[in-house]
Amino acid sequence: MQSLSDVPLYLMDQSEGAWPSRRRKIIDWLVNETRDERFIDNIFVQMCQRLRDEGVPVARASLHFRTLHPQWLGARILWKAGLGEAKIDTFGYGVENTPQFRNSPVNEIFSGATEVRKNLETMRDGDGHHQFYDELIRDGLTEYIAWPMEHTLGKRHIATFSSDRSGGFAEEHIAFLKDVLPALTLVTEIRIKNILARTLLETYVGPHASGQILAGATTRGSGATVGAAILICDLRNFTTISDQWPRDDVIDLLNGYFDAMSEPIEKHGGEILKFMGDGMLAIFPLADPMACRNLLVAIKEAEGAVATLNEQNGRDGREVLRYGIGVHVGDVMYGNIGSRRRLDFTVIGPAVNVASRLESLTKEIKRPVLFSRAFVEMASCNEGMESLGSFPLRGLGEPVDVFAFKQS
């Protein structure tokens, strides 16, 4: 006869947990059958459709997430009955200070409420309720409910559900939704962490490098040789500016300059690999046959953007910004370089050195953008260029033929 000491604890503990209140197929689906779906908006749409199929009268539902994005404070995924796709909206920093947000049910949850539940059928104009509820009423909805989704370390996000049934949600519907919520919370946390990881990597190393890193290119020395048009730019007199201007003004000036330079580069297919103080390194991979042409267009647009920025700086009594750009083309080693514990995903090689020396040469020649002959020939842009002659570049053996845009 087996003694109690020989019985495993998990067999002795016959107490029942509190969740879920009953077995539900939709929970099994969320936990076990969504592994191959990368995007939370697709899962959310399928979940809402399954809820309606199960008799839960959800006609509108949304997820609200705080993000770690340099431009967006948060995002909302919105689904309405009859839609095969969700609508995704992003919200910039500062929205949290607006009256519309401060008085919203979403802010109530972010501020600590554990539930916001409103009977929309009994609301009347002039009751002082948030205008958001008027929008729901106009859409024929009868009840609104919002709950927090608690992610790891107290990160709070929100799920909301609205009904179009007369009388709103019945209590069995609320019990059903409360059973689904913990599974939805787990599924969203996994997907949101994936999104945040990608967003943070794209923010700091760029979209192509982030894709390489997420695919597993994290070993020191891993990488590949790629052909690229290389652009290196640097802000002139930045040391003087940073010494003479208040810190916040310097940061604002620098951000404005990088916006003017970066947006055209990214718009036309370039990849910014790093910001180096007041400098920037970008490449246009030659896998795109229009890479060199795209780089030229990007520079022209960047010149216009900086000119516009300088007009504003002049009106504000700020320093007019000047810059130097060096452009070359060639093979570069693209990959992980650094110490054992701290890596940088970047490009190195003789072609990068030439671009860097050309950027330095702009100070002597007093032309803001200089190109190598190799780039001009590959881009077939001789007609728009002026030959400035051959120049010895520090650390390089042979002199380099240097070109600049023709002056009008």
Wavefront OBJ file of the C-alpha trace (Angstrom):
o trace
v 0.000 0.000 0.000
v 1.371 3.427 -1.036
v 1.934 5.877 1.821
v 0.919 9.540 1.596
v 4.603 10.520 1.550
v 4.998 8.619 -1.730
v 2.128 10.451 -3.453
v 3.231 13.368 -5.668
v 2.029 16.751 -4.428
v 0.284 17.534 -7.693
v -1.956 14.484 -7.134
v -2.681 15.426 -3.517
v -3.728 19.015 -4.424
v -7.299 18.653 -5.624
v -8.208 22.342 -5.273
v -9.587 24.035 -8.369
v -8.283 27.297 -9.848
v -10.423 30.331 -10.597
v -9.704 30.539 -14.329
v -11.315 29.892 -16.641
v -14.817 29.681 -15.215
v -15.514 26.997 -17.837
v -13.753 25.346 -20.748
v -14.047 27.407 -23.915
v -12.860 26.531 -27.410
v -11.759 30.070 -28.141
v -9.263 29.936 -25.239
v -7.819 26.681 -26.592
v -7.504 28.380 -29.979
v -5.769 31.482 -28.550
v -3.282 29.472 -26.506
v -2.578 26.548 -28.840
v -3.418 27.512 -32.404
v -2.090 31.036 -32.971
v 1.624 30.229 -32.845
v 2.113 30.646 -36.586
v 0.451 34.068 -36.741
v 2.987 36.874 -36.300
v 0.634 39.835 -36.158
v -1.615 40.602 -33.236
v -4.121 42.528 -35.368
v -4.860 39.388 -37.407
v -5.302 37.324 -34.249
v -7.570 40.002 -32.779
v -9.836 40.054 -35.845
v -10.175 36.262 -35.789
v -10.870 36.298 -32.052
v -13.664 38.868 -32.402
v -15.250 36.924 -35.238
v -15.089 33.743 -33.146
v -16.694 35.563 -30.221
v -19.650 36.541 -32.410
v -19.878 32.976 -33.725
v -20.073 31.807 -30.098
v -23.002 34.152 -29.469
v -21.152 36.994 -27.712
v -22.590 40.207 -29.254
v -19.312 42.050 -29.802
v -19.793 44.639 -32.544
v -16.713 46.751 -31.845
v -13.470 45.959 -30.031
v -10.100 47.619 -29.603
v -6.645 47.077 -28.152
v -4.593 50.015 -26.852
v -0.850 49.675 -26.395
v 1.893 51.924 -25.084
v 4.921 51.616 -27.362
v 8.658 52.270 -27.144
v 8.857 54.232 -30.373
v 10.725 57.510 -30.940
v 7.727 59.009 -32.756
v 4.641 57.271 -31.345
v 3.441 57.131 -27.745
v 0.959 54.396 -28.457
v -1.180 52.527 -30.947
v -4.776 51.359 -31.223
v -6.048 48.281 -33.056
v -9.737 48.731 -33.874
v -12.166 46.096 -35.196
v -15.823 46.496 -36.130
v -18.322 43.806 -37.051
v -18.248 43.026 -40.761
v -14.634 44.083 -41.243
v -12.109 41.502 -42.362
v -9.176 43.616 -41.198
v -8.472 45.789 -38.202
v -7.650 49.471 -38.429
v -4.362 50.461 -36.798
v -3.879 54.037 -35.579
v -0.798 55.527 -33.950
v -0.722 58.431 -31.500
v 2.139 60.878 -31.081
v 3.685 62.154 -27.882
v 1.647 64.922 -26.320
v -1.754 63.307 -26.932
v -1.760 62.284 -23.260
v -1.958 65.969 -22.310
v -5.028 66.779 -24.410
v -8.490 67.168 -22.770
v -9.866 64.557 -25.174
v -7.459 61.927 -23.843
v -7.469 62.983 -20.175
v -11.249 62.571 -19.973
v -11.379 59.342 -21.968
v -12.205 55.851 -20.639
v -8.824 54.665 -21.931
v -7.084 57.134 -19.628
v -9.206 55.909 -16.721
v -7.756 52.434 -17.213
v -4.201 53.720 -17.721
v -4.641 55.710 -14.495
v -5.504 52.623 -12.457
v -9.183 51.744 -12.947
v -9.829 47.999 -13.144
v -12.975 48.374 -15.249
v -14.956 50.994 -17.145
v -18.456 49.870 -18.037
v -21.111 52.123 -19.586
v -24.737 51.476 -20.513
v -25.053 53.502 -23.715
v -28.819 53.065 -23.987
v -29.484 55.178 -20.886
v -27.118 58.017 -21.789
v -28.645 61.362 -22.688
v -27.208 64.463 -24.313
v -25.928 66.954 -21.796
v -25.120 64.347 -19.163
v -21.486 65.508 -19.193
v -20.170 62.190 -20.480
v -17.204 61.946 -22.845
v -18.002 62.661 -26.506
v -16.486 59.286 -27.377
v -19.651 57.645 -26.046
v -21.760 59.769 -28.423
v -19.808 58.246 -31.310
v -20.594 54.753 -30.059
v -24.270 55.603 -29.680
v -24.399 56.959 -33.235
v -22.919 53.637 -34.398
v -25.859 51.811 -32.784
v -23.895 50.353 -29.877
v -25.585 49.691 -26.564
v -22.815 48.981 -24.052
v -19.096 49.646 -23.682
v -16.633 47.911 -21.401
v -12.866 48.334 -20.963
v -10.403 46.252 -18.953
v -6.652 46.458 -18.366
v -4.316 43.836 -19.772
v -1.466 43.522 -17.286
v 1.817 42.611 -18.954
v 5.104 41.775 -17.204
v 6.373 44.256 -14.606
v 3.145 46.207 -14.472
v 3.044 47.290 -18.115
v -0.641 48.104 -18.548
v -2.437 47.944 -21.870
v -6.169 47.932 -22.603
v -8.858 45.810 -24.272
v -12.342 47.186 -24.944
v -15.545 45.545 -26.167
v -18.809 47.122 -27.275
v -22.171 45.403 -27.858
v -24.926 46.056 -30.383
v -27.456 43.842 -28.560
v -30.522 45.452 -27.027
v -29.781 45.599 -23.318
v -26.030 45.352 -23.906
v -23.986 42.405 -22.710
v -25.701 39.777 -20.576
v -23.767 38.572 -17.541
v -22.912 35.309 -19.285
v -21.321 37.383 -22.061
v -19.258 39.304 -19.524
v -18.148 36.022 -17.939
v -17.155 34.742 -21.382
v -15.087 37.865 -22.133
v -13.427 37.741 -18.709
v -12.416 34.150 -19.394
v -10.891 35.153 -22.727
v -9.026 38.202 -21.375
v -6.105 36.398 -19.593
v -5.361 34.332 -22.707
v -5.568 37.444 -24.872
v -3.188 39.202 -22.463
v -0.602 36.425 -22.810
v -0.889 36.318 -26.583
v -0.634 40.085 -26.937
v 2.391 40.313 -24.646
v 4.336 37.874 -26.803
v 3.459 39.716 -30.027
v 3.992 43.181 -28.547
v 7.448 42.227 -27.251
v 8.311 41.048 -30.767
v 7.088 44.361 -32.187
v 8.991 46.364 -29.559
v 12.184 44.407 -30.225
v 11.898 45.125 -33.950
v 10.992 48.783 -33.340
v 13.921 49.359 -30.999
v 16.357 47.685 -33.378
v 15.041 49.648 -36.370
v 15.310 52.834 -34.303
v 18.949 52.289 -33.382
v 20.463 50.276 -36.248
v 18.056 50.708 -39.199
v 15.580 48.351 -40.905
v 18.008 46.140 -42.852
v 20.441 45.632 -39.983
v 17.568 44.976 -37.590
v 16.251 42.279 -39.909
v 19.694 40.675 -40.026
v 20.023 40.747 -36.243
v 16.534 39.325 -35.651
v 17.361 36.567 -38.143
v 20.284 35.564 -35.936
v 23.269 37.551 -37.235
v 24.584 38.282 -33.738
v 27.993 36.573 -33.828
v 31.040 38.824 -33.761
v 32.591 38.892 -37.207
v 29.467 37.627 -38.968
v 28.539 39.588 -42.033
v 28.831 39.806 -45.784
v 30.504 41.828 -48.499
v 28.032 44.032 -50.339
v 28.328 46.625 -53.060
v 27.004 50.008 -51.995
v 27.009 53.702 -52.683
v 28.310 55.260 -49.472
v 27.388 58.660 -48.071
v 29.112 60.257 -45.105
v 28.072 63.707 -43.914
v 29.271 65.936 -41.110
v 28.053 69.205 -39.614
v 30.491 72.099 -39.741
v 31.511 74.164 -36.660
v 29.475 71.959 -34.352
v 32.045 72.247 -31.550
v 31.672 76.039 -31.580
v 27.887 75.774 -31.700
v 27.781 73.322 -28.783
v 30.073 75.574 -26.724
v 28.091 78.758 -27.325
v 24.466 77.615 -27.297
v 22.360 76.165 -24.446
v 22.184 72.385 -24.408
v 18.489 72.152 -25.388
v 19.019 74.509 -28.331
v 21.981 72.444 -29.510
v 19.960 69.225 -29.360
v 17.086 70.892 -31.201
v 19.439 72.194 -33.905
v 21.053 68.788 -34.301
v 17.724 66.966 -34.507
v 16.457 69.427 -37.110
v 19.615 68.916 -39.173
v 19.382 65.125 -38.978
v 15.683 65.225 -39.931
v 16.512 67.296 -42.996
v 19.293 64.909 -44.031
v 17.772 61.586 -43.004
v 14.238 61.733 -44.330
v 15.228 62.032 -48.019
v 17.811 59.262 -47.609
v 15.309 56.820 -46.127
v 12.577 57.938 -48.541
v 14.743 56.961 -51.525
v 15.916 53.582 -50.262
v 19.042 54.488 -48.347
v 19.855 52.965 -44.995
v 21.269 55.079 -42.189
v 23.661 52.882 -40.264
v 24.695 55.280 -37.544
v 24.857 58.787 -36.225
v 28.326 59.714 -35.030
v 27.976 62.838 -32.897
v 27.201 65.412 -35.581
v 28.007 62.979 -38.415
v 26.064 60.299 -40.254
v 26.898 57.176 -42.263
v 24.424 55.845 -44.838
v 24.522 53.355 -47.695
v 22.455 52.663 -50.790
v 22.947 48.941 -51.584
v 23.717 48.318 -55.251
v 21.276 45.415 -55.278
v 18.904 48.186 -56.339
v 19.955 49.202 -59.881
v 18.738 52.752 -59.160
v 20.833 53.070 -55.971
v 23.242 55.741 -57.265
v 20.491 57.776 -58.879
v 18.443 57.526 -55.693
v 21.398 58.798 -53.664
v 21.689 61.859 -55.932
v 17.983 62.621 -55.609
v 18.216 62.213 -51.828
v 21.117 64.672 -51.614
v 19.274 67.266 -53.694
v 16.193 66.967 -51.471
v 18.346 67.100 -48.335
v 20.023 70.285 -49.590
v 16.601 71.856 -50.048
v 15.455 70.714 -46.619
v 18.558 72.148 -44.928
v 18.086 75.441 -46.800
v 14.504 75.625 -45.494
v 15.735 74.790 -41.996
v 18.357 77.537 -42.205
v 15.721 80.086 -43.204
v 13.817 79.203 -40.036
v 16.997 79.211 -37.948
v 17.799 82.696 -39.276
v 14.363 83.992 -38.299
v 14.814 82.479 -34.833
v 18.250 84.027 -34.371
v 19.948 80.637 -34.478
v 23.114 79.489 -36.171
v 22.950 78.798 -39.925
v 24.033 75.187 -40.420
v 26.712 74.136 -42.907
v 27.731 70.606 -43.757
v 30.082 68.451 -45.807
v 29.139 65.262 -47.682
v 31.467 62.682 -49.215
v 30.179 60.059 -51.663
v 31.917 56.969 -53.047
v 30.928 53.534 -54.304
v 32.442 50.100 -53.790
v 32.407 46.884 -51.822
v 32.059 47.111 -48.056
v 32.124 44.544 -45.270
v 28.687 44.723 -43.663
v 28.247 43.008 -40.306
v 29.038 42.711 -36.605
v 32.190 44.319 -35.275
v 33.140 45.053 -31.682
v 34.059 43.505 -28.344
v 32.837 40.163 -27.056
v 29.910 41.740 -25.213
v 29.197 44.900 -27.212
v 28.759 44.773 -30.985
v 28.097 47.358 -33.660
v 26.366 46.434 -36.919
v 28.164 48.629 -39.440
v 30.197 48.788 -42.652
v 33.960 49.012 -42.998
v 36.444 48.825 -45.825
v 38.493 50.977 -48.211
v 35.365 52.337 -49.904
v 34.129 53.741 -46.589
v 37.526 55.335 -46.017
v 37.360 57.103 -49.397
v 33.907 58.531 -48.628
v 35.173 59.729 -45.255
v 38.241 61.422 -46.783
v 36.062 63.124 -49.402
v 33.847 64.489 -46.653
v 36.941 65.923 -44.913
v 38.137 67.380 -48.223
v 34.998 69.537 -48.468
v 36.519 71.755 -45.769
v 39.525 72.556 -47.973
v 37.774 72.854 -51.339
v 34.805 74.762 -49.888
v 32.258 72.691 -51.795
v 29.565 71.041 -49.651
v 29.261 67.756 -51.598
v 32.115 65.816 -53.217
v 31.926 62.657 -55.338
v 34.549 60.173 -56.484
v 35.012 59.389 -60.172
v 33.941 55.796 -59.460
v 30.561 57.011 -58.238
v 30.068 59.514 -61.070
v 30.787 56.849 -63.673
v 28.506 54.288 -62.062
v 25.700 56.852 -61.724
v 26.280 58.091 -65.319
v 25.830 61.644 -64.071
v 28.814 63.380 -65.740
v 26.617 66.053 -67.321
v 25.546 67.422 -63.957
v 29.037 67.304 -62.484
v 32.124 69.495 -62.508
v 35.566 67.905 -62.333
v 37.678 69.501 -59.592
v 40.866 67.529 -60.362
v 42.780 64.788 -58.570
v 43.535 65.004 -54.881
v 45.687 62.869 -52.594
v 43.569 61.597 -49.718
v 45.121 60.888 -46.347
v 45.954 57.212 -45.887
v 45.247 56.297 -49.497
v 47.862 55.445 -52.110
v 46.704 56.973 -55.384
v 45.080 60.401 -55.791
v 41.317 60.347 -56.335
v 39.505 62.233 -59.082
v 36.978 64.466 -57.357
v 33.702 65.903 -58.677
v 31.055 68.303 -57.396
v 27.648 69.470 -58.602
v 27.933 72.123 -61.310
v 27.418 75.563 -59.880
v 24.657 77.609 -61.460
l 1 2 3 4 5 6 7 8 9 10 11 12 13 14 15 16 17 18 19 20 21 22 23 24 25 26 27 28 29 30 31 32 33 34 35 36 37 38 39 40 41 42 43 44 45 46 47 48 49 50 51 52 53 54 55 56 57 58 59 60 61 62 63 64 65 66 67 68 69 70 71 72 73 74 75 76 77 78 79 80 81 82 83 84 85 86 87 88 89 90 91 92 93 94 95 96 97 98 99 100 101 102 103 104 105 106 107 108 109 110 111 112 113 114 115 116 117 118 119 120 121 122 123 124 125 126 127 128 129 130 131 132 133 134 135 136 137 138 139 140 141 142 143 144 145 146 147 148 149 150 151 152 153 154 155 156 157 158 159 160 161 162 163 164 165 166 167 168 169 170 171 172 173 174 175 176 177 178 179 180 181 182 183 184 185 186 187 188 189 190 191 192 193 194 195 196 197 198 199 200 201 202 203 204 205 206 207 208 209 210 211 212 213 214 215 216 217 218 219 220 221 222 223 224 225 226 227 228 229 230 231 232 233 234 235 236 237 238 239 240 241 242 243 244 245 246 247 248 249 250 251 252 253 254 255 256 257 258 259 260 261 262 263 264 265 266 267 268 269 270 271 272 273 274 275 276 277 278 279 280 281 282 283 284 285 286 287 288 289 290 291 292 293 294 295 296 297 298 299 300 301 302 303 304 305 306 307 308 309 310 311 312 313 314 315 316 317 318 319 320 321 322 323 324 325 326 327 328 329 330 331 332 333 334 335 336 337 338 339 340 341 342 343 344 345 346 347 348 349 350 351 352 353 354 355 356 357 358 359 360 361 362 363 364 365 366 367 368 369 370 371 372 373 374 375 376 377 378 379 380 381 382 383 384 385 386 387 388 389 390 391 392 393 394 395 396 397 398 399 400 401 402 403 404 405 406 407 408
